[in-house]
């Protein structure tokens, strides 16, 4: 089973990486870019049988290790 | 218009971040995790009218700046 976790900064949190990206793109002539935000994707391979139970466990992983829940939000997808 | 770009290491490229994640999860008792890979997501706000033209431009951005195509692959999604 596979879990895909999307982690991004919460709205309102300053995103210096995103600003650097949009400025660089503008400098390169991509003037249609008005804003950029950067996040992470983590793909996990799991030895699990039950998708619902796997989702609970992966949420626990996010809370304990993968996401900084003060400034980041996350979304979990489970795939067979 | 919005573009979402997923950037990940190509298969076979060493992923030290991913290894650190899977080892840390195992150490925390999440023994069902057998492998982890970490990638990036970049979300762009665009002032563009035509989705097909926007996709071409965003692909150009990936080739020129956003992805290191020697070791990374990317996927572009355009949203209204």
Backbone of each chain as nested JSON, in Angstrom:
{
  "chains": [
    {"id": "A", "residues": [
      {"number": 1, "name": "UNK", "atoms": {"N": [0.839, -1.188, 0.0], "CA": [0.0, 0.0, 0.0], "C": [0.881, 1.247, 0.0]}},
      {"number": 2, "name": "UNK", "atoms": {"N": [0.356, 2.3, -0.589], "CA": [1.119, 3.537, -0.696], "C": [0.388, 4.677, -0.008]}},
      {"number": 3, "name": "UNK", "atoms": {"N": [1.121, 5.561, 0.646], "CA": [0.52, 6.772, 1.194], "C": [1.237, 7.963, 0.573]}},
      {"number": 4, "name": "UNK", "atoms": {"N": [0.449, 8.95, 0.146], "CA": [1.048, 10.178, -0.37], "C": [0.615, 11.317, 0.541]}},
      {"number": 5, "name": "UNK", "atoms": {"N": [1.586, 12.059, 1.032], "CA": [1.309, 13.131, 1.986], "C": [1.742, 14.459, 1.377]}},
      {"number": 6, "name": "UNK", "atoms": {"N": [0.81, 15.379, 1.302], "CA": [1.11, 16.72, 0.807], "C": [1.227, 17.654, 2.004]}},
      {"number": 7, "name": "UNK", "atoms": {"N": [2.35, 18.344, 2.123], "CA": [2.559, 19.254, 3.254], "C": [2.833, 20.651, 2.714]}},
      {"number": 8, "name": "UNK", "atoms": {"N": [2.064, 21.621, 3.178], "CA": [2.266, 22.992, 2.707], "C": [2.164, 23.966, 3.865]}},
      {"number": 9, "name": "UNK", "atoms": {"N": [2.686, 25.151, 3.669], "CA": [2.569, 26.175, 4.701], "C": [1.11, 26.613, 4.821]}},
      {"number": 10, "name": "UNK", "atoms": {"N": [0.678, 26.887, 6.052], "CA": [-0.676, 27.407, 6.254], "C": [-0.795, 28.788, 5.631]}},
      {"number": 11, "name": "UNK", "atoms": {"N": [-2.022, 29.147, 5.202], "CA": [-2.203, 30.487, 4.631], "C": [-1.771, 31.55, 5.652]}},
      {"number": 12, "name": "UNK", "atoms": {"N": [-1.087, 32.56, 5.177], "CA": [-0.654, 33.634, 6.07], "C": [0.767, 33.462, 6.575]}},
      {"number": 13, "name": "UNK", "atoms": {"N": [1.31, 32.24, 6.465], "CA": [2.691, 32.031, 6.892], "C": [3.623, 32.499, 5.778]}},
      {"number": 14, "name": "UNK", "atoms": {"N": [4.626, 33.27, 6.148], "CA": [5.575, 33.803, 5.175], "C": [6.31, 32.667, 4.464]}},
      {"number": 15, "name": "UNK", "atoms": {"N": [6.406, 32.755, 3.145], "CA": [7.001, 31.676, 2.351], "C": [8.149, 32.231, 1.506]}},
      {"number": 16, "name": "UNK", "atoms": {"N": [9.352, 32.353, 2.116], "CA": [10.47, 32.965, 1.396], "C": [10.877, 32.179, 0.148]}},
      {"number": 17, "name": "UNK", "atoms": {"N": [10.765, 30.844, 0.205], "CA": [11.097, 30.038, -0.973], "C": [10.163, 30.369, -2.122]}},
      {"number": 18, "name": "UNK", "atoms": {"N": [8.864, 30.478, -1.803], "CA": [7.888, 30.813, -2.822], "C": [8.164, 32.179, -3.431]}},
      {"number": 19, "name": "UNK", "atoms": {"N": [8.534, 33.141, -2.583], "CA": [8.828, 34.482, -3.106], "C": [10.045, 34.467, -4.006]}},
      {"number": 20, "name": "UNK", "atoms": {"N": [11.052, 33.677, -3.621], "CA": [12.252, 33.584, -4.454], "C": [11.905, 32.985, -5.811]}},
      {"number": 21, "name": "UNK", "atoms": {"N": [11.044, 31.975, -5.8], "CA": [10.643, 31.331, -7.056], "C": [9.91, 32.32, -7.958]}},
      {"number": 22, "name": "UNK", "atoms": {"N": [8.915, 33.047, -7.4], "CA": [8.136, 33.929, -8.27], "C": [9.001, 35.076, -8.787]}},
      {"number": 23, "name": "UNK", "atoms": {"N": [9.884, 35.584, -7.94], "CA": [10.763, 36.66, -8.414], "C": [11.703, 36.161, -9.524]}},
      {"number": 24, "name": "UNK", "atoms": {"N": [12.272, 34.973, -9.321], "CA": [13.185, 34.442, -10.34], "C": [12.466, 34.193, -11.652]}},
      {"number": 25, "name": "UNK", "atoms": {"N": [11.232, 33.668, -11.568], "CA": [10.472, 33.416, -12.793], "C": [10.173, 34.733, -13.505]}},
      {"number": 26, "name": "UNK", "atoms": {"N": [9.782, 35.757, -12.735], "CA": [9.536, 37.074, -13.335], "C": [10.801, 37.597, -14.025]}},
      {"number": 27, "name": "UNK", "atoms": {"N": [11.951, 37.453, -13.346], "CA": [13.217, 37.922, -13.912], "C": [13.566, 37.189, -15.206]}},
      {"number": 28, "name": "UNK", "atoms": {"N": [13.145, 35.938, -15.304], "CA": [13.43, 35.151, -16.511], "C": [12.441, 35.452, -17.641]}},
      {"number": 29, "name": "UNK", "atoms": {"N": [11.5, 36.353, -17.387], "CA": [10.562, 36.725, -18.445], "C": [9.189, 36.078, -18.316]}},
      {"number": 30, "name": "UNK", "atoms": {"N": [8.988, 35.284, -17.269], "CA": [7.668, 34.675, -17.057], "C": [6.839, 35.634, -16.211]}},
      {"number": 31, "name": "UNK", "atoms": {"N": [6.356, 36.682, -16.875], "CA": [5.707, 37.75, -16.123], "C": [4.283, 37.427, -15.718]}},
      {"number": 32, "name": "UNK", "atoms": {"N": [3.737, 36.312, -16.259], "CA": [2.38, 35.921, -15.883], "C": [2.303, 35.329, -14.477]}},
      {"number": 33, "name": "UNK", "atoms": {"N": [3.452, 35.038, -13.853], "CA": [3.443, 34.45, -12.506], "C": [3.253, 35.549, -11.472]}},
      {"number": 34, "name": "UNK", "atoms": {"N": [2.156, 35.484, -10.717], "CA": [1.902, 36.522, -9.723], "C": [2.233, 36.043, -8.302]}},
      {"number": 35, "name": "UNK", "atoms": {"N": [2.253, 34.727, -8.112], "CA": [2.525, 34.218, -6.768], "C": [2.986, 32.77, -6.87]}},
      {"number": 36, "name": "UNK", "atoms": {"N": [3.874, 32.362, -5.972], "CA": [4.305, 30.964, -5.939], "C": [4.367, 30.513, -4.489]}},
      {"number": 37, "name": "UNK", "atoms": {"N": [4.007, 29.271, -4.259], "CA": [4.154, 28.7, -2.919], "C": [4.801, 27.326, -3.075]}},
      {"number": 38, "name": "UNK", "atoms": {"N": [5.707, 27.008, -2.149], "CA": [6.352, 25.705, -2.245], "C": [5.989, 24.81, -1.071]}},
      {"number": 39, "name": "UNK", "atoms": {"N": [5.708, 23.561, -1.375], "CA": [5.408, 22.568, -0.339], "C": [6.178, 21.293, -0.583]}},
      {"number": 40, "name": "UNK", "atoms": {"N": [5.859, 20.281, 0.228], "CA": [6.55, 18.987, 0.114], "C": [5.555, 17.875, -0.19]}},
      {"number": 41, "name": "UNK", "atoms": {"N": [6.038, 16.834, -0.843], "CA": [5.26, 15.603, -0.998], "C": [6.109, 14.477, -0.446]}},
      {"number": 42, "name": "UNK", "atoms": {"N": [5.531, 13.648, 0.388], "CA": [6.241, 12.463, 0.883], "C": [5.447, 11.237, 0.471]}},
      {"number": 43, "name": "UNK", "atoms": {"N": [6.133, 10.289, -0.16], "CA": [5.499, 9.051, -0.609], "C": [6.015, 7.927, 0.268]}},
      {"number": 44, "name": "UNK", "atoms": {"N": [5.095, 7.199, 0.901], "CA": [5.508, 6.099, 1.772], "C": [5.035, 4.765, 1.219]}},
      {"number": 45, "name": "UNK", "atoms": {"N": [5.901, 3.764, 1.258], "CA": [5.463, 2.39, 0.998], "C": [5.158, 1.75, 2.346]}},
      {"number": 46, "name": "UNK", "atoms": {"N": [3.987, 1.12, 2.444], "CA": [3.538, 0.576, 3.727], "C": [3.19, -0.909, 3.586]}},
      {"number": 47, "name": "UNK", "atoms": {"N": [3.538, -1.696, 4.608], "CA": [3.039, -3.067, 4.687], "C": [1.799, -3.016, 5.561]}},
      {"number": 48, "name": "UNK", "atoms": {"N": [0.67, -2.673, 4.946], "CA": [-0.578, -2.561, 5.698], "C": [-1.687, -3.176, 4.863]}},
      {"number": 49, "name": "UNK", "atoms": {"N": [-2.721, -3.651, 5.54], "CA": [-3.82, -4.336, 4.855], "C": [-5.032, -3.429, 4.701]}},
      {"number": 50, "name": "UNK", "atoms": {"N": [-5.329, -2.69, 5.766], "CA": [-6.581, -1.949, 5.835], "C": [-6.357, -0.451, 5.559]}},
      {"number": 51, "name": "UNK", "atoms": {"N": [-6.935, 0.086, 4.482], "CA": [-6.708, 1.483, 4.122], "C": [-7.098, 2.465, 5.228]}},
      {"number": 52, "name": "UNK", "atoms": {"N": [-8.22, 2.211, 5.902], "CA": [-8.671, 3.145, 6.949], "C": [-7.68, 3.172, 8.11]}},
      {"number": 53, "name": "UNK", "atoms": {"N": [-7.228, 1.982, 8.511], "CA": [-6.253, 1.898, 9.604], "C": [-4.938, 2.552, 9.178]}},
      {"number": 54, "name": "UNK", "atoms": {"N": [-4.555, 2.336, 7.91], "CA": [-3.313, 2.932, 7.405], "C": [-3.404, 4.449, 7.46]}},
      {"number": 55, "name": "UNK", "atoms": {"N": [-4.568, 4.999, 7.095], "CA": [-4.723, 6.452, 7.098], "C": [-4.563, 7.013, 8.514]}},
      {"number": 56, "name": "UNK", "atoms": {"N": [-5.142, 6.316, 9.488], "CA": [-4.998, 6.74, 10.884], "C": [-3.527, 6.765, 11.295]}},
      {"number": 57, "name": "UNK", "atoms": {"N": [-2.805, 5.705, 10.929], "CA": [-1.393, 5.618, 11.287], "C": [-0.59, 6.727, 10.598]}},
      {"number": 58, "name": "UNK", "atoms": {"N": [-0.881, 6.975, 9.329], "CA": [-0.112, 7.987, 8.597], "C": [-0.396, 9.382, 9.166]}},
      {"number": 59, "name": "UNK", "atoms": {"N": [-1.652, 9.616, 9.567], "CA": [-1.979, 10.892, 10.209], "C": [-1.157, 11.074, 11.486]}},
      {"number": 60, "name": "UNK", "atoms": {"N": [-1.025, 9.973, 12.234], "CA": [-0.203, 9.994, 13.447], "C": [1.265, 10.332, 13.104]}},
      {"number": 61, "name": "UNK", "atoms": {"N": [1.772, 9.752, 12.006], "CA": [3.153, 10.048, 11.567], "C": [3.325, 11.534, 11.268]}},
      {"number": 62, "name": "UNK", "atoms": {"N": [2.29, 12.117, 10.616], "CA": [2.355, 13.543, 10.285], "C": [2.416, 14.386, 11.541]}},
      {"number": 63, "name": "UNK", "atoms": {"N": [1.544, 14.045, 12.501], "CA": [1.475, 14.831, 13.735], "C": [2.774, 14.718, 14.539]}},
      {"number": 64, "name": "UNK", "atoms": {"N": [3.364, 13.507, 14.532], "CA": [4.542, 13.269, 15.369], "C": [5.841, 13.71, 14.723]}},
      {"number": 65, "name": "UNK", "atoms": {"N": [5.944, 13.554, 13.398], "CA": [7.255, 13.774, 12.777], "C": [7.224, 14.608, 11.502]}},
      {"number": 66, "name": "UNK", "atoms": {"N": [6.302, 14.285, 10.596], "CA": [6.465, 14.785, 9.223], "C": [6.085, 16.247, 9.035]}},
      {"number": 67, "name": "UNK", "atoms": {"N": [5.034, 16.696, 9.727], "CA": [4.598, 18.083, 9.538], "C": [4.851, 18.898, 10.803]}},
      {"number": 68, "name": "UNK", "atoms": {"N": [5.168, 20.143, 10.619], "CA": [5.23, 21.082, 11.735], "C": [3.869, 21.759, 11.785]}},
      {"number": 69, "name": "UNK", "atoms": {"N": [2.996, 21.228, 12.651], "CA": [1.589, 21.638, 12.584], "C": [1.349, 23.081, 13.064]}},
      {"number": 70, "name": "UNK", "atoms": {"N": [2.364, 23.713, 13.612], "CA": [2.22, 25.128, 13.974], "C": [2.104, 25.979, 12.698]}},
      {"number": 71, "name": "UNK", "atoms": {"N": [2.912, 25.653, 11.71], "CA": [2.937, 26.472, 10.491], "C": [2.529, 25.709, 9.234]}},
      {"number": 72, "name": "UNK", "atoms": {"N": [2.412, 24.377, 9.329], "CA": [2.119, 23.6, 8.124], "C": [0.796, 22.841, 8.244]}},
      {"number": 73, "name": "UNK", "atoms": {"N": [0.133, 22.679, 7.101], "CA": [-1.031, 21.796, 7.053], "C": [-0.693, 20.629, 6.135]}},
      {"number": 74, "name": "UNK", "atoms": {"N": [-1.401, 19.518, 6.318], "CA": [-1.087, 18.35, 5.49], "C": [-2.361, 17.649, 5.046]}},
      {"number": 75, "name": "UNK", "atoms": {"N": [-2.219, 16.826, 4.01], "CA": [-3.318, 16.071, 3.454], "C": [-2.767, 14.694, 3.106]}},
      {"number": 76, "name": "UNK", "atoms": {"N": [-3.527, 13.651, 3.499], "CA": [-3.056, 12.277, 3.298], "C": [-3.924, 11.581, 2.256]}},
      {"number": 77, "name": "UNK", "atoms": {"N": [-3.284, 10.894, 1.303], "CA": [-4.012, 10.046, 0.351], "C": [-3.466, 8.636, 0.451]}},
      {"number": 78, "name": "UNK", "atoms": {"N": [-4.379, 7.659, 0.533], "CA": [-3.944, 6.26, 0.582], "C": [-4.264, 5.604, -0.759]}},
      {"number": 79, "name": "UNK", "atoms": {"N": [-3.271, 4.918, -1.318], "CA": [-3.474, 4.219, -2.595], "C": [-3.183, 2.735, -2.424]}},
      {"number": 80, "name": "UNK", "atoms": {"N": [-3.867, 1.921, -3.196], "CA": [-3.622, 0.474, -3.087], "C": [-2.328, 0.066, -3.8]}}
    ]},
    {"id": "B", "residues": [
      {"number": 1, "name": "UNK", "atoms": {"N": [-5.67, 31.724, -13.027], "CA": [-5.401, 30.319, -13.296], "C": [-4.287, 29.813, -12.37]}},
      {"number": 2, "name": "UNK", "atoms": {"N": [-4.344, 28.538, -12.048], "CA": [-3.366, 27.965, -11.126], "C": [-2.599, 26.843, -11.801]}},
      {"number": 3, "name": "UNK", "atoms": {"N": [-1.316, 26.741, -11.509], "CA": [-0.553, 25.584, -11.972], "C": [0.031, 24.881, -10.756]}},
      {"number": 4, "name": "UNK", "atoms": {"N": [-0.074, 23.565, -10.743], "CA": [0.544, 22.795, -9.663], "C": [1.603, 21.899, -10.285]}},
      {"number": 5, "name": "UNK", "atoms": {"N": [2.814, 21.995, -9.755], "CA": [3.941, 21.252, -10.319], "C": [4.473, 20.29, -9.264]}},
      {"number": 6, "name": "UNK", "atoms": {"N": [4.508, 19.021, -9.608], "CA": [5.065, 18.014, -8.709], "C": [6.455, 17.654, -9.212]}},
      {"number": 7, "name": "UNK", "atoms": {"N": [7.447, 17.788, -8.344], "CA": [8.821, 17.482, -8.734], "C": [9.374, 16.399, -7.812]}},
      {"number": 8, "name": "UNK", "atoms": {"N": [9.878, 15.319, -8.401], "CA": [10.423, 14.242, -7.578], "C": [11.702, 13.718, -8.185]}},
      {"number": 9, "name": "UNK", "atoms": {"N": [12.493, 13.027, -7.376], "CA": [13.716, 12.427, -7.902], "C": [13.369, 11.303, -8.86]}},
      {"number": 10, "name": "UNK", "atoms": {"N": [14.163, 11.161, -9.916], "CA": [13.956, 10.055, -10.842], "C": [14.256, 8.73, -10.137]}},
      {"number": 11, "name": "UNK", "atoms": {"N": [13.596, 7.664, -10.596], "CA": [13.87, 6.358, -9.976], "C": [15.356, 6.034, -10.111]}},
      {"number": 12, "name": "UNK", "atoms": {"N": [15.924, 5.502, -9.057], "CA": [17.334, 5.132, -9.086], "C": [18.253, 6.191, -8.514]}},
      {"number": 13, "name": "UNK", "atoms": {"N": [17.744, 7.422, -8.378], "CA": [18.564, 8.483, -7.779], "C": [18.492, 8.348, -6.261]}},
      {"number": 14, "name": "UNK", "atoms": {"N": [19.651, 8.392, -5.619], "CA": [19.732, 8.258, -4.167], "C": [18.942, 9.371, -3.488]}},
      {"number": 15, "name": "UNK", "atoms": {"N": [18.121, 9.012, -2.492], "CA": [17.253, 9.98, -1.827], "C": [17.531, 9.97, -0.32]}},
      {"number": 16, "name": "UNK", "atoms": {"N": [18.571, 10.699, 0.106], "CA": [18.944, 10.669, 1.528], "C": [17.843, 11.188, 2.446]}},
      {"number": 17, "name": "UNK", "atoms": {"N": [17.074, 12.194, 1.982], "CA": [15.966, 12.702, 2.812], "C": [14.944, 11.61, 3.047]}},
      {"number": 18, "name": "UNK", "atoms": {"N": [14.618, 10.884, 1.964], "CA": [13.653, 9.803, 2.077], "C": [14.128, 8.724, 3.044]}},
      {"number": 19, "name": "UNK", "atoms": {"N": [15.414, 8.395, 2.967], "CA": [15.952, 7.372, 3.871], "C": [15.909, 7.83, 5.316]}},
      {"number": 20, "name": "UNK", "atoms": {"N": [16.195, 9.122, 5.535], "CA": [16.142, 9.655, 6.902], "C": [14.714, 9.581, 7.433]}},
      {"number": 21, "name": "UNK", "atoms": {"N": [13.734, 9.878, 6.569], "CA": [12.332, 9.831, 6.986], "C": [11.924, 8.405, 7.351]}},
      {"number": 22, "name": "UNK", "atoms": {"N": [12.253, 7.43, 6.492], "CA": [11.79, 6.069, 6.78], "C": [12.487, 5.528, 8.023]}},
      {"number": 23, "name": "UNK", "atoms": {"N": [13.759, 5.839, 8.181], "CA": [14.457, 5.373, 9.385], "C": [13.862, 5.998, 10.65]}},
      {"number": 24, "name": "UNK", "atoms": {"N": [13.585, 7.306, 10.59], "CA": [13.03, 7.977, 11.77], "C": [11.656, 7.422, 12.115]}},
      {"number": 25, "name": "UNK", "atoms": {"N": [10.838, 7.167, 11.076], "CA": [9.502, 6.608, 11.333], "C": [9.621, 5.222, 11.956]}},
      {"number": 26, "name": "UNK", "atoms": {"N": [10.543, 4.392, 11.435], "CA": [10.761, 3.065, 12.02], "C": [11.176, 3.19, 13.491]}},
      {"number": 27, "name": "UNK", "atoms": {"N": [12.092, 4.115, 13.773], "CA": [12.564, 4.311, 15.141], "C": [11.442, 4.75, 16.069]}},
      {"number": 28, "name": "UNK", "atoms": {"N": [10.46, 5.475, 15.514], "CA": [9.326, 5.941, 16.33], "C": [8.26, 4.851, 16.492]}},
      {"number": 29, "name": "UNK", "atoms": {"N": [8.499, 3.677, 15.92], "CA": [7.551, 2.578, 16.101], "C": [6.635, 2.355, 14.911]}},
      {"number": 30, "name": "UNK", "atoms": {"N": [6.796, 3.131, 13.852], "CA": [5.985, 2.926, 12.647], "C": [6.717, 1.925, 11.753]}},
      {"number": 31, "name": "UNK", "atoms": {"N": [6.643, 0.655, 12.153], "CA": [7.458, -0.352, 11.476], "C": [6.873, -0.777, 10.135]}},
      {"number": 32, "name": "UNK", "atoms": {"N": [5.639, -0.354, 9.848], "CA": [5.036, -0.716, 8.554], "C": [5.624, 0.067, 7.388]}},
      {"number": 33, "name": "UNK", "atoms": {"N": [6.419, 1.108, 7.685], "CA": [6.994, 1.918, 6.606], "C": [8.227, 1.213, 6.053]}},
      {"number": 34, "name": "UNK", "atoms": {"N": [8.196, 0.849, 4.771], "CA": [9.337, 0.151, 4.18], "C": [10.192, 1.084, 3.321]}},
      {"number": 35, "name": "UNK", "atoms": {"N": [9.593, 2.186, 2.849], "CA": [10.344, 3.09, 1.988], "C": [9.682, 4.461, 1.992]}},
      {"number": 36, "name": "UNK", "atoms": {"N": [10.474, 5.502, 1.893], "CA": [9.926, 6.856, 1.804], "C": [10.694, 7.621, 0.737]}},
      {"number": 37, "name": "UNK", "atoms": {"N": [9.984, 8.455, 0.001], "CA": [10.646, 9.343, -0.958], "C": [10.07, 10.74, -0.77]}},
      {"number": 38, "name": "UNK", "atoms": {"N": [10.935, 11.743, -0.86], "CA": [10.442, 13.107, -0.687], "C": [10.582, 13.92, -1.97]}},
      {"number": 39, "name": "UNK", "atoms": {"N": [9.537, 14.65, -2.287], "CA": [9.554, 15.522, -3.462], "C": [9.033, 16.901, -3.098]}},
      {"number": 40, "name": "UNK", "atoms": {"N": [8.866, 17.74, -4.128], "CA": [8.395, 19.115, -3.93], "C": [7.091, 19.335, -4.689]}},
      {"number": 41, "name": "UNK", "atoms": {"N": [6.285, 20.263, -4.186], "CA": [5.129, 20.751, -4.938], "C": [5.275, 22.258, -5.034]}},
      {"number": 42, "name": "UNK", "atoms": {"N": [5.107, 22.793, -6.202], "CA": [5.108, 24.25, -6.37], "C": [3.769, 24.661, -6.961]}},
      {"number": 43, "name": "UNK", "atoms": {"N": [3.127, 25.625, -6.29], "CA": [1.831, 26.122, -6.753], "C": [2.033, 27.52, -7.296]}},
      {"number": 44, "name": "UNK", "atoms": {"N": [1.62, 27.735, -8.537], "CA": [1.792, 29.063, -9.148], "C": [0.443, 29.692, -9.433]}},
      {"number": 45, "name": "UNK", "atoms": {"N": [0.305, 30.984, -9.133], "CA": [-0.846, 31.759, -9.615], "C": [-0.427, 32.442, -10.911]}},
      {"number": 46, "name": "UNK", "atoms": {"N": [-1.254, 32.288, -11.941], "CA": [-0.901, 32.809, -13.265], "C": [-1.984, 33.735, -13.791]}},
      {"number": 47, "name": "UNK", "atoms": {"N": [-1.559, 34.802, -14.455], "CA": [-2.516, 35.616, -15.216], "C": [-2.463, 35.11, -16.641]}},
      {"number": 48, "name": "UNK", "atoms": {"N": [-3.223, 34.057, -16.916], "CA": [-3.229, 33.457, -18.256], "C": [-4.657, 33.105, -18.611]}},
      {"number": 49, "name": "UNK", "atoms": {"N": [-4.927, 33.075, -19.902], "CA": [-6.3, 32.82, -20.361], "C": [-6.469, 31.388, -20.86]}},
      {"number": 50, "name": "UNK", "atoms": {"N": [-5.459, 30.918, -21.577], "CA": [-5.584, 29.656, -22.288], "C": [-4.824, 28.532, -21.553]}},
      {"number": 51, "name": "UNK", "atoms": {"N": [-5.529, 27.506, -21.063], "CA": [-4.884, 26.436, -20.297], "C": [-3.754, 25.734, -21.059]}},
      {"number": 52, "name": "UNK", "atoms": {"N": [-3.965, 25.49, -22.358], "CA": [-2.939, 24.769, -23.124], "C": [-1.668, 25.601, -23.247]}},
      {"number": 53, "name": "UNK", "atoms": {"N": [-1.843, 26.911, -23.522], "CA": [-0.681, 27.798, -23.622], "C": [0.01, 27.913, -22.261]}},
      {"number": 54, "name": "UNK", "atoms": {"N": [-0.806, 27.96, -21.187], "CA": [-0.239, 28.06, -19.835], "C": [0.607, 26.831, -19.536]}},
      {"number": 55, "name": "UNK", "atoms": {"N": [0.12, 25.658, -19.936], "CA": [0.873, 24.434, -19.661], "C": [2.228, 24.446, -20.377]}},
      {"number": 56, "name": "UNK", "atoms": {"N": [2.229, 24.944, -21.616], "CA": [3.49, 25.041, -22.355], "C": [4.471, 25.962, -21.636]}},
      {"number": 57, "name": "UNK", "atoms": {"N": [3.956, 27.101, -21.167], "CA": [4.822, 28.055, -20.463], "C": [5.347, 27.457, -19.157]}},
      {"number": 58, "name": "UNK", "atoms": {"N": [4.48, 26.768, -18.419], "CA": [4.907, 26.204, -17.129], "C": [5.943, 25.103, -17.348]}},
      {"number": 59, "name": "UNK", "atoms": {"N": [5.762, 24.318, -18.416], "CA": [6.766, 23.298, -18.746], "C": [8.123, 23.956, -19.006]}},
      {"number": 60, "name": "UNK", "atoms": {"N": [8.082, 25.091, -19.721], "CA": [9.308, 25.851, -19.975], "C": [9.947, 26.326, -18.655]}},
      {"number": 61, "name": "UNK", "atoms": {"N": [9.108, 26.774, -17.705], "CA": [9.617, 27.21, -16.386], "C": [10.319, 26.058, -15.681]}},
      {"number": 62, "name": "UNK", "atoms": {"N": [9.727, 24.85, -15.789], "CA": [10.324, 23.681, -15.143], "C": [11.685, 23.382, -15.74]}},
      {"number": 63, "name": "UNK", "atoms": {"N": [11.754, 23.405, -17.077], "CA": [13.012, 23.072, -17.759], "C": [14.093, 24.106, -17.458]}},
      {"number": 64, "name": "UNK", "atoms": {"N": [13.679, 25.389, -17.358], "CA": [14.666, 26.459, -17.195], "C": [15.083, 26.681, -15.756]}},
      {"number": 65, "name": "UNK", "atoms": {"N": [14.131, 26.52, -14.819], "CA": [14.452, 26.917, -13.438], "C": [14.031, 25.911, -12.376]}},
      {"number": 66, "name": "UNK", "atoms": {"N": [12.795, 25.403, -12.477], "CA": [12.222, 24.747, -11.3], "C": [12.744, 23.332, -11.038]}},
      {"number": 67, "name": "UNK", "atoms": {"N": [12.969, 22.58, -12.106], "CA": [13.417, 21.198, -11.915], "C": [14.853, 21.035, -12.393]}},
      {"number": 68, "name": "UNK", "atoms": {"N": [15.59, 20.171, -11.721], "CA": [16.904, 19.774, -12.202], "C": [16.697, 18.488, -12.992]}},
      {"number": 69, "name": "UNK", "atoms": {"N": [16.564, 18.639, -14.311], "CA": [16.105, 17.499, -15.117], "C": [17.132, 16.373, -15.234]}},
      {"number": 70, "name": "UNK", "atoms": {"N": [18.335, 16.609, -14.739], "CA": [19.3, 15.504, -14.716], "C": [18.855, 14.439, -13.714]}},
      {"number": 71, "name": "UNK", "atoms": {"N": [18.372, 14.889, -12.571], "CA": [18.014, 13.92, -11.518], "C": [16.535, 13.97, -11.142]}},
      {"number": 72, "name": "UNK", "atoms": {"N": [15.808, 14.967, -11.62], "CA": [14.412, 15.101, -11.206], "C": [13.444, 14.988, -12.384]}},
      {"number": 73, "name": "UNK", "atoms": {"N": [12.262, 14.45, -12.123], "CA": [11.194, 14.471, -13.114], "C": [10.063, 15.337, -12.558]}},
      {"number": 74, "name": "UNK", "atoms": {"N": [9.231, 15.851, -13.447], "CA": [8.148, 16.725, -12.976], "C": [6.868, 16.449, -13.738]}},
      {"number": 75, "name": "UNK", "atoms": {"N": [5.766, 16.912, -13.131], "CA": [4.45, 16.736, -13.714], "C": [3.69, 18.029, -13.471]}},
      {"number": 76, "name": "UNK", "atoms": {"N": [3.011, 18.532, -14.514], "CA": [2.315, 19.822, -14.413], "C": [0.808, 19.605, -14.472]}},
      {"number": 77, "name": "UNK", "atoms": {"N": [0.083, 20.243, -13.575], "CA": [-1.386, 20.246, -13.642], "C": [-1.863, 21.689, -13.701]}},
      {"number": 78, "name": "UNK", "atoms": {"N": [-2.782, 21.969, -14.635], "CA": [-3.336, 23.32, -14.743], "C": [-4.766, 23.297, -14.214]}},
      {"number": 79, "name": "UNK", "atoms": {"N": [-5.076, 24.254, -13.333], "CA": [-6.436, 24.348, -12.784], "C": [-7.02, 25.722, -13.091]}},
      {"number": 80, "name": "UNK", "atoms": {"N": [-8.314, 25.775, -13.259], "CA": [-8.952, 27.068, -13.531], "C": [-9.072, 27.916, -12.274]}}
    ]}
  ]
}
